[in-house]
Structure formats: structure tokens, C-alpha cells
Amino acid sequence: MTVSRLIARPMLASIFVVGAATALKNASASAAKAAPVTDKVVPLAKKAGVPIPENPETLVKINAGVQIAAGLALATGRAPRLSAAVLAASLIPTTAAGHRFWEVQDPAQRTQQKLHFFKNVSVVGGLIIAAGDTEGKPGVAWRARHGVRDARREAKRLAHDARREAKLARARIG
């Protein structure tokens, strides 16, 4: 692991561990902020057959637990791509619930919520980059493309060898 990854991953993860711990401590207050989002998401999830609790406080606690676990995994370099993807997915409802700037009337508060909203959008962007980071090794898509190319090349070589062997066999017989 490069030094930049060694330093950057814990830095990126820190906001999730600290923020999720705070959300766990203040789950009822966080649940009140989350309710407008959970009231819309839960019925959609249930309609899709996803078993999901209806209580916003329970959902806040689950989200916080996921963020702590994935944040620690990212910080320690354990499954960094998966943990970054999980954090990105968990940050979307967190942002929608916690920073609804479009509903705030006070201009100063609205500005603060807008800054926090777009800070989270930026963090999601960083997490998407981290989720795609193969640490300089070929990714799955690259390996698949090159695997197909190599298989075609090998098939052509085998077909060429088979034609040559058949020609030699005909020459020996005839």
C-alpha cells in the first residue's frame, strides 16, 4: 500500500466513524431529521420486497453501525473498495435526511446546510474514486477484456496448429 493510501483512507473514514458515533449517541434527534426520508424510502423498499424496519430511530442506528464498520474497514485497509462503496451508498440517505437546505428559511442556516450538503456530495465523489481504486493492479474490466483477447489469440493459434497437423497427416498418408 502506498503512503498516500495509508494516510488518505483513515482521513476519509474519520468523518464516518465520528459522525456515526454521534448519530448513535443522539439517535432520537437524528431519527427526527431522518423521518422525512425514511417515510418515503421504507414503503418503496417494502414494495420491492426488502425487509426493512419502519422505525426511523432503528434505521439511524443501523446506518450508524454500517458507517462505523465500513469506516473502520476503510481506515485499516480491509476490503477498501467494498467499504468505500458501502460508505458512499450510506451517505446518500444521510445527506438527504440531514442537510435539506431547500426546506430552510433562515438564509444563514440555509447557507450552512447547503455547504454541508455539497461537502457530502464531494465526499461521495471521493468514495467513488476509492471504490474504483485497484492500487495500480488491473481491475476486473481490464482483466476481462484482456482475457477475451488472449482467448481469441489462443483459439487462432490452436486452429492454425490443427490445420498444420492435419496437412502434415494428409501428406504422410497420401
C-alpha positions in Angstrom: 0.0 0.0 0.0 1.3 3.4 -0.9 1.9 6.1 1.7 -0.9 8.2 0.3 -3.4 5.4 0.6 -2.1 4.6 4.1 -2.8 8.2 5.1 -5.8 9.1 2.9 -8.0 6.1 3.8 -8.1 6.8 7.5 -8.6 10.5 6.8 -11.6 9.7 4.5 -13.0 7.2 7.0 -12.7 9.5 10.0 -15.8 11.6 9.2 -17.9 8.4 9.2 -16.7 6.9 12.4 -17.1 10.2 14.3 -20.4 11.2 12.6 -21.9 7.7 13.1 -20.8 7.6 16.8 -22.5 11.0 17.3 -25.6 9.7 15.5 -25.7 6.7 17.8 -25.5 8.9 20.9 -28.3 11.2 19.6 -30.3 8.5 17.8 -33.7 10.1 18.6 -32.7 13.5 17.4 -31.2 12.0 14.2 -34.3 9.9 13.7 -36.5 13.1 13.8 -34.3 14.5 11.0 -34.3 11.2 9.1 -38.1 10.7 9.2 -38.9 12.7 6.0 -36.6 10.4 4.1 -37.4 7.1 5.8 -41.1 7.8 5.4 -40.6 7.8 1.6 -37.8 5.1 1.3 -39.3 2.4 3.6 -42.5 1.9 1.6 -40.5 1.7 -1.6 -38.1 -0.8 -0.1 -41.0 -3.0 1.3 -42.7 -2.8 -2.1 -39.5 -4.2 -3.6 -39.5 -7.0 -1.1 -36.6 -5.7 1.0 -37.2 -6.4 4.7 -36.5 -3.1 6.4 -37.5 -1.7 9.8 -40.1 1.1 9.8 -38.8 2.9 12.9 -36.6 5.8 11.9 -34.5 5.5 15.1 -33.8 1.9 14.3 -32.8 2.8 10.7 -30.5 5.6 12.1 -28.8 3.1 14.4 -28.4 0.5 11.5 -26.9 3.2 9.3 -24.6 4.4 12.0 -23.4 0.8 12.6 -22.8 0.3 8.9 -20.9 3.5 8.7 -18.7 2.7 11.8 -17.9 -0.8 10.5 -17.2 0.3 6.9 -15.3 3.4 8.1 -13.0 1.2 10.3 -12.6 -1.3 7.4 -11.6 1.6 5.1 -9.3 3.1 7.6 -7.5 -0.1 8.2 -7.4 -1.1 4.5 -9.6 -4.1 4.9 -11.8 -4.5 1.8 -11.2 -0.9 1.0 -13.1 -0.9 -2.3 -16.2 -2.6 -0.8 -16.1 -0.4 2.3 -15.8 2.8 0.2 -18.8 1.7 -1.9 -20.8 0.9 1.3 -19.9 4.3 2.8 -20.9 6.1 -0.5 -24.3 4.3 -0.5 -24.9 5.0 3.2 -24.0 8.7 2.8 -26.7 9.4 0.2 -29.7 8.9 2.6 -27.7 10.5 5.4 -27.2 13.6 3.3 -30.8 13.7 2.1 -32.0 13.5 5.6 -29.5 15.7 7.4 -29.0 18.6 5.0 -32.3 19.5 3.4 -31.2 23.1 2.7 -34.1 23.6 0.3 -36.5 23.5 3.3 -34.6 26.0 5.5 -36.0 29.6 5.6 -33.2 31.3 7.5 -30.6 32.5 5.0 -27.6 31.8 7.3 -28.9 28.3 8.2 -29.7 27.6 4.6 -26.2 28.5 3.5 -24.7 26.2 6.2 -27.0 23.3 5.2 -26.1 23.9 1.6 -22.4 23.8 2.4 -22.8 20.6 4.3 -24.9 19.0 1.6 -22.3 19.7 -1.1 -19.4 18.7 1.2 -21.2 15.3 1.5 -21.6 15.2 -2.3 -17.8 15.8 -2.6 -17.1 13.0 -0.1 -19.3 10.7 -2.1 -17.2 11.5 -5.2 -14.0 10.7 -3.2 -15.6 7.4 -2.1 -16.5 6.5 -5.6 -12.9 7.1 -6.6 -11.7 5.0 -3.6 -14.2 2.2 -4.6 -12.7 2.0 -8.0 -9.1 2.2 -6.8 -7.3 -1.0 -7.8 -4.0 0.1 -6.2 -2.3 0.0 -9.6 -3.4 -3.6 -10.3 -5.6 -4.4 -13.3 -9.3 -4.2 -12.5 -11.9 -6.8 -13.3 -13.0 -5.0 -16.5 -9.4 -4.8 -17.8 -8.8 -8.4 -17.0 -12.0 -9.5 -18.7 -11.1 -7.5 -21.9 -7.6 -8.9 -22.0 -8.8 -12.4 -21.1 -11.2 -12.4 -24.1 -8.4 -11.0 -26.3 -6.0 -13.7 -25.1 -8.6 -16.4 -25.5 -9.2 -15.4 -29.1 -5.4 -15.3 -29.8 -5.0 -18.8 -28.3 -8.0 -20.1 -30.3 -6.5 -18.8 -33.5 -3.1 -20.4 -32.6 -4.8 -23.7 -31.8 -6.8 -23.6 -35.1 -3.6 -22.8 -37.0 -1.7 -25.7 -35.3 -4.6 -28.0 -36.0 -4.7 -27.1 -39.7 -0.9 -27.6 -39.9 -1.1 -31.0 -38.2 -4.0 -32.1 -40.5 -1.9 -31.0 -43.5 1.1 -33.0 -42.3 -1.1 -36.0 -41.6 -2.5 -35.9 -45.1 1.0 -35.7 -46.5 2.0 -38.8 -44.6 -1.0 -40.7 -45.7 -1.0 -39.7 -49.3 
